[in-house]
Amino acid sequence: MRRTIPIEVWVPDLTFPGWMDRWRQQGDAFQRAHPEYEVKIVGKDFWRFPRQVAEAAAEGHVPTISEYYFYMTQVARDSLAQDGSPLFTSVEKAIGGRTEILGEPVVIDDIIPPMRDYYTYDGDLTSMPTVGTTSLLYANANLLRRAGISELPQTWEEVEAVCEELSRFRGGPSITWSNHGTFIQQALATRGGLIVDNHNGRHGRATRVDLASKEMLAWAEWWRNLHRAGHYHYTGKIPDWAGTLKAFADQDVVFRISSSNDVNYMFRAGEDNGFDLDVGIFPYDHRVPYVGNAVAGTSLWLANGLDEATREGALALLQFLHNPHYAAERHRANSFLPLTYSSAALLEEEGWFDRYPHHRVAYDHVMRFPAGVTRERPELADRVPASEGAVFGDFAGNQDVMTRAMGDVLAHGADPLDRFTEATAEAQRLLDTYNAYALSSGFRDPDNSPTHSLSVEAFSEAAAGRDYSAADMEAVVRLNR
């Protein structure tokens, strides 16, 4: 009897309906195409995933492929195996310029730039993007029509003007979003702001944090002023995805900013509560040139030191999982960005975007600039520099620091400059602690890692970024049925 070659794939279980079923179905499909391999998909706890991989590696067991949330990219880069060697190797280098592996077409050159850029360092695609999101503006179309407003706002100035008009029409706040680092990062990206030095940790290891930059303060002050004017609805909790959705579903507000992977859930909230939904881009600062867009998501990391047969099977599986059919299926099921040009073309050919134009918004948003901006700055039309994003140690803890600072500005009237200067010092201590740890021993001893000292609640909220907020949203939508 011929012995099969195992490929063990560890992924965080996002708890979406059918999420793990689809993973296993795709693994089974690869096995049918390549019967010499046995694909074992293992769903792990979402919150503790990097620690679970590190714990396994410390015991000498390394999954063939591991999926990390983008906030944990530095951890993946720093992780070491039991013998002190790097835990992961570069996907692109392992492919070595080939166009197919075991008959599976190599798709890395087909990955859309915003997603490929985030996981690329020194021109090298180190891990394989799996899902991608950005931030969008959702609107209650019925309330807008009643107020005589025909277009969604795209700039901060337009948001202010529309909120003023709505306040005269209906009173009360008009817009809400969760106090979460995702939207802070998006706001910085539109202005070209950075969180850490060395070009956001991409021209060398990040060693300095700046949470009081001019870009950060501009966003914090605009957010505070919107709140002071009575236009922004703050639930008082961090991040409170469910609370902001409930305010939108109950029609207490007209607008909600949230993740692009919430398109399906937001439309369901509208259907269940009797209103139509419009979808637009994340608003940007009209006073400065629009620089780019931020993305979030996950990627698959290939274990280092695999034998040739296992490595080839794993690389073939990575290409197989990103063929146009499966990449398009992930978009249809969970509103994630189509990760490849081919999957977007397939959706176009099928008429998906014509039937559901709201699903097109996120793709267009990350692939090009808002209406008018491309014409003004055509030299930037094909690149979105901010999609490179930040890579640094204890990104999770840093996010917790910045959201607490913003919470104090909103709820307690703290001065943005003073509070974010204080936040910078706190975030710097976290980065210093992480770097000292990673440079001395690598990320391989979970019990001594910097994240071990974080409270479970803080690490849970921050490490995942909560950009996968659809689980909370689905629960709230069920409550409103």
LUMROVO-258646 format. One record per residue (C-alpha): z, y, x; residue in three letters. Coordinates in steps of 0.25 Angstrom, whole numbers. Example, Ala and Ser with C-alpha at 12.3 -4.5 7.8 and 13.67 -1.06 7.14 Angstrom:
2
<node w="31" v="-18" u="49" code="ALA"/>
<node w="29" v="-4" u="55" code="SER"/>
//
This chain:
481
<node w="0" v="0" u="0" code="MET"/>
<node w="-4" v="13" u="6" code="ARG"/>
<node w="7" v="23" u="8" code="ARG"/>
<node w="6" v="37" u="3" code="THR"/>
<node w="9" v="49" u="11" code="ILE"/>
<node w="20" v="58" u="4" code="PRO"/>
<node w="19" v="73" u="2" code="ILE"/>
<node w="32" v="79" u="-3" code="GLU"/>
<node w="31" v="92" u="-9" code="VAL"/>
<node w="44" v="100" u="-13" code="TRP"/>
<node w="42" v="111" u="-23" code="VAL"/>
<node w="52" v="120" u="-30" code="PRO"/>
<node w="53" v="116" u="-45" code="ASP"/>
<node w="51" v="129" u="-52" code="LEU"/>
<node w="55" v="122" u="-65" code="THR"/>
<node w="42" v="127" u="-72" code="PHE"/>
<node w="38" v="118" u="-83" code="PRO"/>
<node w="29" v="107" u="-77" code="GLY"/>
<node w="30" v="113" u="-63" code="TRP"/>
<node w="34" v="101" u="-55" code="MET"/>
<node w="25" v="92" u="-64" code="ASP"/>
<node w="13" v="100" u="-59" code="ARG"/>
<node w="17" v="99" u="-45" code="TRP"/>
<node w="18" v="84" u="-47" code="ARG"/>
<node w="5" v="83" u="-54" code="GLN"/>
<node w="-2" v="90" u="-43" code="GLN"/>
<node w="5" v="81" u="-33" code="GLY"/>
<node w="0" v="69" u="-40" code="ASP"/>
<node w="-14" v="74" u="-41" code="ALA"/>
<node w="-14" v="75" u="-26" code="PHE"/>
<node w="-9" v="61" u="-24" code="GLN"/>
<node w="-20" v="56" u="-33" code="ARG"/>
<node w="-30" v="64" u="-24" code="ALA"/>
<node w="-23" v="59" u="-12" code="HIS"/>
<node w="-17" v="46" u="-14" code="PRO"/>
<node w="-12" v="44" u="0" code="GLU"/>
<node w="-2" v="55" u="-3" code="TYR"/>
<node w="11" v="55" u="-12" code="GLU"/>
<node w="15" v="69" u="-16" code="VAL"/>
<node w="29" v="71" u="-20" code="LYS"/>
<node w="32" v="84" u="-27" code="ILE"/>
<node w="47" v="87" u="-26" code="VAL"/>
<node w="53" v="98" u="-35" code="GLY"/>
<node w="65" v="105" u="-29" code="LYS"/>
<node w="75" v="115" u="-33" code="ASP"/>
<node w="68" v="129" u="-33" code="PHE"/>
<node w="80" v="137" u="-28" code="TRP"/>
<node w="84" v="128" u="-17" code="ARG"/>
<node w="70" v="123" u="-12" code="PHE"/>
<node w="70" v="129" u="2" code="PRO"/>
<node w="84" v="124" u="5" code="ARG"/>
<node w="80" v="110" u="-1" code="GLN"/>
<node w="68" v="110" u="9" code="VAL"/>
<node w="77" v="114" u="21" code="ALA"/>
<node w="87" v="104" u="17" code="GLU"/>
<node w="77" v="93" u="17" code="ALA"/>
<node w="71" v="97" u="30" code="ALA"/>
<node w="84" v="97" u="37" code="ALA"/>
<node w="85" v="83" u="33" code="GLU"/>
<node w="72" v="80" u="39" code="GLY"/>
<node w="64" v="79" u="25" code="HIS"/>
<node w="53" v="89" u="24" code="VAL"/>
<node w="44" v="90" u="11" code="PRO"/>
<node w="29" v="89" u="14" code="THR"/>
<node w="27" v="102" u="6" code="ILE"/>
<node w="38" v="112" u="1" code="SER"/>
<node w="36" v="124" u="-8" code="GLU"/>
<node w="43" v="137" u="-5" code="TYR"/>
<node w="45" v="149" u="-13" code="TYR"/>
<node w="39" v="161" u="-6" code="PHE"/>
<node w="52" v="168" u="-3" code="TYR"/>
<node w="56" v="156" u="5" code="MET"/>
<node w="44" v="157" u="15" code="THR"/>
<node w="52" v="161" u="27" code="GLN"/>
<node w="61" v="149" u="24" code="VAL"/>
<node w="49" v="140" u="24" code="ALA"/>
<node w="44" v="146" u="37" code="ARG"/>
<node w="58" v="145" u="44" code="ASP"/>
<node w="61" v="131" u="39" code="SER"/>
<node w="63" v="120" u="49" code="LEU"/>
<node w="62" v="105" u="49" code="ALA"/>
<node w="74" v="96" u="54" code="GLN"/>
<node w="68" v="96" u="68" code="ASP"/>
<node w="67" v="111" u="68" code="GLY"/>
<node w="52" v="112" u="66" code="SER"/>
<node w="46" v="121" u="55" code="PRO"/>
<node w="47" v="114" u="42" code="LEU"/>
<node w="34" v="119" u="37" code="PHE"/>
<node w="20" v="121" u="43" code="THR"/>
<node w="8" v="130" u="40" code="SER"/>
<node w="-1" v="125" u="29" code="VAL"/>
<node w="-13" v="133" u="34" code="GLU"/>
<node w="-11" v="127" u="48" code="LYS"/>
<node w="-9" v="113" u="43" code="ALA"/>
<node w="-22" v="115" u="36" code="ILE"/>
<node w="-29" v="119" u="49" code="GLY"/>
<node w="-41" v="126" u="43" code="GLY"/>
<node w="-46" v="114" u="35" code="ARG"/>
<node w="-53" v="115" u="22" code="THR"/>
<node w="-48" v="102" u="15" code="GLU"/>
<node w="-37" v="92" u="17" code="ILE"/>
<node w="-38" v="78" u="12" code="LEU"/>
<node w="-49" v="83" u="4" code="GLY"/>
<node w="-41" v="94" u="-3" code="GLU"/>
<node w="-48" v="108" u="-1" code="PRO"/>
<node w="-39" v="118" u="7" code="VAL"/>
<node w="-36" v="129" u="-2" code="VAL"/>
<node w="-27" v="139" u="7" code="ILE"/>
<node w="-39" v="149" u="9" code="ASP"/>
<node w="-40" v="149" u="-7" code="ASP"/>
<node w="-26" v="154" u="-9" code="ILE"/>
<node w="-26" v="168" u="-14" code="ILE"/>
<node w="-22" v="178" u="-3" code="PRO"/>
<node w="-9" v="183" u="-10" code="PRO"/>
<node w="-3" v="169" u="-10" code="MET"/>
<node w="-9" v="165" u="3" code="ARG"/>
<node w="-4" v="178" u="10" code="ASP"/>
<node w="11" v="175" u="7" code="TYR"/>
<node w="11" v="162" u="14" code="TYR"/>
<node w="3" v="166" u="26" code="THR"/>
<node w="9" v="170" u="39" code="TYR"/>
<node w="1" v="174" u="51" code="ASP"/>
<node w="-12" v="170" u="44" code="GLY"/>
<node w="-6" v="156" u="41" code="ASP"/>
<node w="-4" v="150" u="27" code="LEU"/>
<node w="9" v="143" u="30" code="THR"/>
<node w="12" v="138" u="16" code="SER"/>
<node w="3" v="135" u="3" code="MET"/>
<node w="6" v="144" u="-9" code="PRO"/>
<node w="9" v="137" u="-22" code="THR"/>
<node w="12" v="147" u="-32" code="VAL"/>
<node w="11" v="162" u="-32" code="GLY"/>
<node w="16" v="174" u="-41" code="THR"/>
<node w="16" v="189" u="-41" code="THR"/>
<node w="23" v="199" u="-50" code="SER"/>
<node w="17" v="204" u="-63" code="LEU"/>
<node w="19" v="214" u="-75" code="LEU"/>
<node w="21" v="208" u="-89" code="TYR"/>
<node w="20" v="217" u="-101" code="ALA"/>
<node w="22" v="215" u="-116" code="ASN"/>
<node w="8" v="219" u="-121" code="ALA"/>
<node w="13" v="221" u="-135" code="ASN"/>
<node w="23" v="232" u="-132" code="LEU"/>
<node w="13" v="239" u="-122" code="LEU"/>
<node w="2" v="239" u="-133" code="ARG"/>
<node w="13" v="245" u="-143" code="ARG"/>
<node w="16" v="256" u="-133" code="ALA"/>
<node w="1" v="259" u="-131" code="GLY"/>
<node w="1" v="254" u="-117" code="ILE"/>
<node w="-12" v="247" u="-113" code="SER"/>
<node w="-11" v="244" u="-98" code="GLU"/>
<node w="0" v="238" u="-90" code="LEU"/>
<node w="6" v="247" u="-79" code="PRO"/>
<node w="2" v="243" u="-65" code="GLN"/>
<node w="10" v="254" u="-57" code="THR"/>
<node w="24" v="258" u="-56" code="TRP"/>
<node w="20" v="271" u="-62" code="GLU"/>
<node w="13" v="264" u="-74" code="GLU"/>
<node w="25" v="256" u="-76" code="VAL"/>
<node w="34" v="268" u="-77" code="GLU"/>
<node w="24" v="275" u="-87" code="ALA"/>
<node w="22" v="263" u="-96" code="VAL"/>
<node w="37" v="261" u="-96" code="CYS"/>
<node w="39" v="275" u="-100" code="GLU"/>
<node w="29" v="274" u="-111" code="GLU"/>
<node w="35" v="261" u="-116" code="LEU"/>
<node w="49" v="267" u="-116" code="SER"/>
<node w="44" v="278" u="-126" code="ARG"/>
<node w="38" v="267" u="-134" code="PHE"/>
<node w="49" v="257" u="-135" code="ARG"/>
<node w="61" v="261" u="-126" code="GLY"/>
<node w="69" v="253" u="-116" code="GLY"/>
<node w="64" v="247" u="-103" code="PRO"/>
<node w="50" v="242" u="-102" code="SER"/>
<node w="49" v="233" u="-90" code="ILE"/>
<node w="57" v="223" u="-83" code="THR"/>
<node w="57" v="213" u="-71" code="TRP"/>
<node w="67" v="205" u="-63" code="SER"/>
<node w="74" v="211" u="-52" code="ASN"/>
<node w="68" v="201" u="-42" code="HIS"/>
<node w="62" v="202" u="-28" code="GLY"/>
<node w="49" v="197" u="-33" code="THR"/>
<node w="46" v="210" u="-39" code="PHE"/>
<node w="52" v="218" u="-28" code="ILE"/>
<node w="42" v="211" u="-18" code="GLN"/>
<node w="31" v="214" u="-27" code="GLN"/>
<node w="34" v="229" u="-28" code="ALA"/>
<node w="35" v="229" u="-13" code="LEU"/>
<node w="22" v="222" u="-11" code="ALA"/>
<node w="14" v="232" u="-20" code="THR"/>
<node w="19" v="243" u="-10" code="ARG"/>
<node w="17" v="234" u="2" code="GLY"/>
<node w="32" v="234" u="5" code="GLY"/>
<node w="39" v="223" u="14" code="LEU"/>
<node w="52" v="217" u="13" code="ILE"/>
<node w="54" v="213" u="27" code="VAL"/>
<node w="48" v="216" u="41" code="ASP"/>
<node w="37" v="210" u="49" code="ASN"/>
<node w="27" v="212" u="37" code="HIS"/>
<node w="37" v="205" u="27" code="ASN"/>
<node w="40" v="194" u="37" code="GLY"/>
<node w="25" v="190" u="40" code="ARG"/>
<node w="23" v="196" u="54" code="HIS"/>
<node w="36" v="189" u="59" code="GLY"/>
<node w="50" v="185" u="53" code="ARG"/>
<node w="55" v="196" u="44" code="ALA"/>
<node w="68" v="202" u="50" code="THR"/>
<node w="70" v="215" u="43" code="ARG"/>
<node w="71" v="217" u="27" code="VAL"/>
<node w="68" v="230" u="20" code="ASP"/>
<node w="72" v="231" u="6" code="LEU"/>
<node w="73" v="246" u="6" code="ALA"/>
<node w="58" v="249" u="9" code="SER"/>
<node w="51" v="260" u="3" code="LYS"/>
<node w="43" v="250" u="-6" code="GLU"/>
<node w="56" v="243" u="-10" code="MET"/>
<node w="63" v="256" u="-14" code="LEU"/>
<node w="50" v="261" u="-21" code="ALA"/>
<node w="51" v="249" u="-30" code="TRP"/>
<node w="66" v="249" u="-32" code="ALA"/>
<node w="66" v="264" u="-36" code="GLU"/>
<node w="54" v="262" u="-46" code="TRP"/>
<node w="61" v="250" u="-52" code="TRP"/>
<node w="74" v="258" u="-53" code="ARG"/>
<node w="68" v="270" u="-59" code="ASN"/>
<node w="61" v="261" u="-69" code="LEU"/>
<node w="74" v="255" u="-73" code="HIS"/>
<node w="81" v="269" u="-73" code="ARG"/>
<node w="70" v="274" u="-83" code="ALA"/>
<node w="73" v="263" u="-92" code="GLY"/>
<node w="60" v="256" u="-90" code="HIS"/>
<node w="65" v="244" u="-82" code="TYR"/>
<node w="73" v="233" u="-89" code="HIS"/>
<node w="83" v="227" u="-79" code="TYR"/>
<node w="91" v="215" u="-84" code="THR"/>
<node w="102" v="217" u="-73" code="GLY"/>
<node w="100" v="203" u="-67" code="LYS"/>
<node w="93" v="198" u="-55" code="ILE"/>
<node w="82" v="193" u="-56" code="PRO"/>
<node w="83" v="190" u="-71" code="ASP"/>
<node w="69" v="185" u="-74" code="TRP"/>
<node w="73" v="179" u="-87" code="ALA"/>
<node w="80" v="192" u="-91" code="GLY"/>
<node w="67" v="201" u="-88" code="THR"/>
<node w="58" v="191" u="-96" code="LEU"/>
<node w="68" v="191" u="-108" code="LYS"/>
<node w="67" v="206" u="-108" code="ALA"/>
<node w="52" v="205" u="-108" code="PHE"/>
<node w="51" v="194" u="-118" code="ALA"/>
<node w="60" v="201" u="-128" code="ASP"/>
<node w="51" v="213" u="-126" code="GLN"/>
<node w="62" v="222" u="-121" code="ASP"/>
<node w="53" v="226" u="-110" code="VAL"/>
<node w="37" v="228" u="-110" code="VAL"/>
<node w="35" v="224" u="-95" code="PHE"/>
<node w="40" v="213" u="-86" code="ARG"/>
<node w="37" v="211" u="-71" code="ILE"/>
<node w="38" v="196" u="-67" code="SER"/>
<node w="31" v="185" u="-59" code="SER"/>
<node w="17" v="181" u="-62" code="SER"/>
<node w="21" v="167" u="-64" code="ASN"/>
<node w="28" v="172" u="-77" code="ASP"/>
<node w="14" v="175" u="-84" code="VAL"/>
<node w="15" v="162" u="-93" code="ASN"/>
<node w="30" v="165" u="-96" code="TYR"/>
<node w="28" v="180" u="-99" code="MET"/>
<node w="17" v="177" u="-108" code="PHE"/>
<node w="25" v="166" u="-115" code="ARG"/>
<node w="37" v="176" u="-117" code="ALA"/>
<node w="27" v="186" u="-124" code="GLY"/>
<node w="21" v="175" u="-133" code="GLU"/>
<node w="35" v="171" u="-137" code="ASP"/>
<node w="39" v="185" u="-140" code="ASN"/>
<node w="27" v="190" u="-147" code="GLY"/>
<node w="20" v="199" u="-136" code="PHE"/>
<node w="8" v="199" u="-127" code="ASP"/>
<node w="9" v="200" u="-112" code="LEU"/>
<node w="1" v="208" u="-102" code="ASP"/>
<node w="2" v="205" u="-87" code="VAL"/>
<node w="0" v="215" u="-76" code="GLY"/>
<node w="2" v="218" u="-61" code="ILE"/>
<node w="16" v="221" u="-55" code="PHE"/>
<node w="17" v="236" u="-55" code="PRO"/>
<node w="15" v="243" u="-41" code="TYR"/>
<node w="19" v="257" u="-36" code="ASP"/>
<node w="8" v="267" u="-39" code="HIS"/>
<node w="12" v="277" u="-28" code="ARG"/>
<node w="8" v="268" u="-17" code="VAL"/>
<node w="-4" v="259" u="-13" code="PRO"/>
<node w="-3" v="245" u="-20" code="TYR"/>
<node w="-2" v="235" u="-8" code="VAL"/>
<node w="-1" v="221" u="-14" code="GLY"/>
<node w="6" v="210" u="-22" code="ASN"/>
<node w="17" v="201" u="-20" code="ALA"/>
<node w="17" v="186" u="-23" code="VAL"/>
<node w="27" v="175" u="-24" code="ALA"/>
<node w="26" v="160" u="-25" code="GLY"/>
<node w="28" v="147" u="-17" code="THR"/>
<node w="21" v="140" u="-6" code="SER"/>
<node w="20" v="125" u="-1" code="LEU"/>
<node w="25" v="123" u="14" code="TRP"/>
<node w="20" v="111" u="22" code="LEU"/>
<node w="30" v="103" u="30" code="ALA"/>
<node w="28" v="104" u="45" code="ASN"/>
<node w="27" v="91" u="53" code="GLY"/>
<node w="20" v="82" u="43" code="LEU"/>
<node w="12" v="70" u="47" code="ASP"/>
<node w="-3" v="72" u="46" code="GLU"/>
<node w="-5" v="64" u="33" code="ALA"/>
<node w="6" v="71" u="26" code="THR"/>
<node w="2" v="85" u="31" code="ARG"/>
<node w="-13" v="82" u="26" code="GLU"/>
<node w="-8" v="78" u="13" code="GLY"/>
<node w="1" v="90" u="11" code="ALA"/>
<node w="-10" v="99" u="15" code="LEU"/>
<node w="-19" v="93" u="5" code="ALA"/>
<node w="-9" v="94" u="-6" code="LEU"/>
<node w="-7" v="109" u="-3" code="LEU"/>
<node w="-22" v="111" u="-5" code="GLN"/>
<node w="-22" v="102" u="-18" code="PHE"/>
<node w="-11" v="109" u="-24" code="LEU"/>
<node w="-19" v="122" u="-23" code="HIS"/>
<node w="-32" v="117" u="-28" code="ASN"/>
<node w="-38" v="127" u="-39" code="PRO"/>
<node w="-34" v="118" u="-50" code="HIS"/>
<node w="-19" v="117" u="-46" code="TYR"/>
<node w="-18" v="131" u="-42" code="ALA"/>
<node w="-24" v="136" u="-55" code="ALA"/>
<node w="-14" v="126" u="-63" code="GLU"/>
<node w="-2" v="132" u="-56" code="ARG"/>
<node w="-7" v="146" u="-61" code="HIS"/>
<node w="-9" v="141" u="-75" code="ARG"/>
<node w="4" v="134" u="-76" code="ALA"/>
<node w="14" v="145" u="-70" code="ASN"/>
<node w="6" v="158" u="-69" code="SER"/>
<node w="6" v="157" u="-53" code="PHE"/>
<node w="-5" v="164" u="-46" code="LEU"/>
<node w="-18" v="155" u="-44" code="PRO"/>
<node w="-16" v="153" u="-29" code="LEU"/>
<node w="-30" v="151" u="-25" code="THR"/>
<node w="-43" v="158" u="-27" code="TYR"/>
<node w="-49" v="145" u="-33" code="SER"/>
<node w="-37" v="143" u="-43" code="SER"/>
<node w="-39" v="157" u="-48" code="ALA"/>
<node w="-54" v="155" u="-49" code="ALA"/>
<node w="-52" v="142" u="-57" code="LEU"/>
<node w="-43" v="149" u="-67" code="LEU"/>
<node w="-53" v="160" u="-68" code="GLU"/>
<node w="-64" v="149" u="-71" code="GLU"/>
<node w="-56" v="142" u="-81" code="GLU"/>
<node w="-54" v="155" u="-89" code="GLY"/>
<node w="-39" v="155" u="-86" code="TRP"/>
<node w="-38" v="170" u="-82" code="PHE"/>
<node w="-47" v="174" u="-94" code="ASP"/>
<node w="-38" v="167" u="-104" code="ARG"/>
<node w="-25" v="171" u="-97" code="TYR"/>
<node w="-28" v="185" u="-90" code="PRO"/>
<node w="-13" v="187" u="-88" code="HIS"/>
<node w="-13" v="176" u="-78" code="HIS"/>
<node w="-24" v="183" u="-70" code="ARG"/>
<node w="-15" v="195" u="-67" code="VAL"/>
<node w="-6" v="189" u="-56" code="ALA"/>
<node w="-18" v="184" u="-48" code="TYR"/>
<node w="-25" v="197" u="-49" code="ASP"/>
<node w="-13" v="204" u="-45" code="HIS"/>
<node w="-11" v="197" u="-32" code="VAL"/>
<node w="-26" v="196" u="-29" code="MET"/>
<node w="-29" v="211" u="-30" code="ARG"/>
<node w="-23" v="224" u="-33" code="PHE"/>
<node w="-20" v="230" u="-46" code="PRO"/>
<node w="-32" v="237" u="-54" code="ALA"/>
<node w="-36" v="250" u="-46" code="GLY"/>
<node w="-29" v="247" u="-33" code="VAL"/>
<node w="-39" v="237" u="-28" code="THR"/>
<node w="-50" v="248" u="-30" code="ARG"/>
<node w="-41" v="258" u="-23" code="GLU"/>
<node w="-38" v="249" u="-11" code="ARG"/>
<node w="-50" v="239" u="-10" code="PRO"/>
<node w="-46" v="235" u="4" code="GLU"/>
<node w="-34" v="229" u="-1" code="LEU"/>
<node w="-40" v="221" u="-13" code="ALA"/>
<node w="-40" v="207" u="-6" code="ASP"/>
<node w="-27" v="207" u="0" code="ARG"/>
<node w="-13" v="208" u="-5" code="VAL"/>
<node w="-4" v="211" u="7" code="PRO"/>
<node w="9" v="210" u="0" code="ALA"/>
<node w="7" v="196" u="-5" code="SER"/>
<node w="11" v="192" u="9" code="GLU"/>
<node w="25" v="194" u="5" code="GLY"/>
<node w="38" v="194" u="13" code="ALA"/>
<node w="43" v="182" u="21" code="VAL"/>
<node w="57" v="182" u="26" code="PHE"/>
<node w="70" v="175" u="26" code="GLY"/>
<node w="79" v="175" u="14" code="ASP"/>
<node w="69" v="182" u="6" code="PHE"/>
<node w="77" v="176" u="-6" code="ALA"/>
<node w="90" v="183" u="-2" code="GLY"/>
<node w="82" v="196" u="1" code="ASN"/>
<node w="76" v="196" u="-13" code="GLN"/>
<node w="90" v="194" u="-19" code="ASP"/>
<node w="95" v="206" u="-11" code="VAL"/>
<node w="83" v="215" u="-16" code="MET"/>
<node w="85" v="212" u="-30" code="THR"/>
<node w="100" v="214" u="-30" code="ARG"/>
<node w="97" v="228" u="-24" code="ALA"/>
<node w="87" v="231" u="-35" code="MET"/>
<node w="97" v="226" u="-45" code="GLY"/>
<node w="107" v="237" u="-40" code="ASP"/>
<node w="97" v="248" u="-41" code="VAL"/>
<node w="94" v="244" u="-55" code="LEU"/>
<node w="108" v="241" u="-61" code="ALA"/>
<node w="117" v="249" u="-52" code="HIS"/>
<node w="108" v="261" u="-48" code="GLY"/>
<node w="108" v="258" u="-33" code="ALA"/>
<node w="100" v="267" u="-25" code="ASP"/>
<node w="87" v="259" u="-21" code="PRO"/>
<node w="87" v="264" u="-6" code="LEU"/>
<node w="102" v="261" u="-4" code="ASP"/>
<node w="102" v="248" u="-11" code="ARG"/>
<node w="89" v="242" u="-5" code="PHE"/>
<node w="94" v="247" u="9" code="THR"/>
<node w="107" v="239" u="6" code="GLU"/>
<node w="98" v="227" u="2" code="ALA"/>
<node w="90" v="228" u="14" code="THR"/>
<node w="102" v="226" u="23" code="ALA"/>
<node w="107" v="214" u="14" code="GLU"/>
<node w="93" v="208" u="15" code="ALA"/>
<node w="92" v="210" u="30" code="GLN"/>
<node w="105" v="202" u="32" code="ARG"/>
<node w="99" v="190" u="24" code="LEU"/>
<node w="86" v="191" u="32" code="LEU"/>
<node w="94" v="191" u="45" code="ASP"/>
<node w="102" v="179" u="41" code="THR"/>
<node w="90" v="171" u="37" code="TYR"/>
<node w="82" v="175" u="50" code="ASN"/>
<node w="94" v="171" u="59" code="ALA"/>
<node w="95" v="158" u="52" code="TYR"/>
<node w="80" v="155" u="52" code="ALA"/>
<node w="78" v="158" u="66" code="LEU"/>
<node w="90" v="150" u="71" code="SER"/>
<node w="88" v="137" u="63" code="SER"/>
<node w="76" v="139" u="54" code="GLY"/>
<node w="78" v="136" u="39" code="PHE"/>
<node w="82" v="122" u="40" code="ARG"/>
<node w="97" v="122" u="37" code="ASP"/>
<node w="99" v="126" u="22" code="PRO"/>
<node w="114" v="126" u="23" code="ASP"/>
<node w="114" v="137" u="33" code="ASN"/>
<node w="102" v="145" u="28" code="SER"/>
<node w="104" v="159" u="24" code="PRO"/>
<node w="100" v="156" u="9" code="THR"/>
<node w="111" v="146" u="9" code="HIS"/>
<node w="121" v="158" u="8" code="SER"/>
<node w="114" v="164" u="-4" code="LEU"/>
<node w="120" v="161" u="-18" code="SER"/>
<node w="112" v="151" u="-26" code="VAL"/>
<node w="109" v="161" u="-36" code="GLU"/>
<node w="104" v="172" u="-26" code="ALA"/>
<node w="96" v="162" u="-19" code="PHE"/>
<node w="90" v="156" u="-31" code="SER"/>
<node w="86" v="169" u="-37" code="GLU"/>
<node w="80" v="174" u="-24" code="ALA"/>
<node w="75" v="163" u="-16" code="ALA"/>
<node w="65" v="159" u="-27" code="ALA"/>
<node w="61" v="173" u="-30" code="GLY"/>
<node w="62" v="169" u="-45" code="ARG"/>
<node w="47" v="172" u="-46" code="ASP"/>
<node w="47" v="159" u="-53" code="TYR"/>
<node w="54" v="165" u="-64" code="SER"/>
<node w="46" v="158" u="-75" code="ALA"/>
<node w="57" v="148" u="-77" code="ALA"/>
<node w="67" v="159" u="-81" code="ASP"/>
<node w="56" v="165" u="-90" code="MET"/>
<node w="53" v="152" u="-97" code="GLU"/>
<node w="67" v="151" u="-101" code="ALA"/>
<node w="68" v="165" u="-107" code="VAL"/>
<node w="55" v="163" u="-114" code="VAL"/>
<node w="60" v="150" u="-120" code="ARG"/>
<node w="72" v="158" u="-125" code="LEU"/>
<node w="63" v="168" u="-132" code="ASN"/>
<node w="56" v="158" u="-139" code="ARG"/>
//
